[in-house]
């Protein structure tokens, strides 16, 4: 598997872990929201870069 794809899946898994943290421990909801924002942001950037590489010449 390509390293970029592996990193994308790792970011999405981190986001899921943050959602689980928010559900399991509501007193950590602020930290979990920050983690979700970070992981989703990085995942979107990586996905966009992968899409641009495939669309390129």
Secondary structure, 3 states (H helix, E strand, C coil): CCHHHHHHHHHHHHHHHHHHHHHHCHHHHHHHHHHHHHHHHHHHHHHHHHHHHHHCC
